[in-house]
Amino acid sequence: MPDTLNRPKDIIDYCLRPSGLSPESAEYQDVFRRLEHVIKTYQAQILRAKQPVDVDFSQMRTITINEDAHGHD
């Protein structure tokens, strides 16, 4: 992910682009709303703590949204 993506909207748009969902679709809007809440919550915690917050994604299941969009990396 490019270093320039530091705002929730930019991060979410970057992550959802390969899904092929229309930004106007109900599914896209629901995922966007949920991800925005998560990102803003972590940002608030980081600001309050004034130090990095650990996020452990190692126990999360991997889901491939659209392998072709990522070049089968």
C-alpha positions, 0 to 999 in steps of 0.5 A: 500500500502506498505511503500516501494512503493515511486517511480512512476513505483512501485506505478503504477505497484502495482495499475495496477496488479489487472487489469489483463492487459498485461504490453505489451498491448496498454491499459496498456501502455496508463494508465501507461503513464497517471498515471506516468505523474500525479504522477511525476507532484504531486512529482514536486509540493511537492518538489517545495512547500517543504510541503504536497500538498492536493489531494482531491479524494472525488469527483472522482467516484470509479471504481472497476477494479477486485474485485476478485483480492482484496478479496472483501474487 
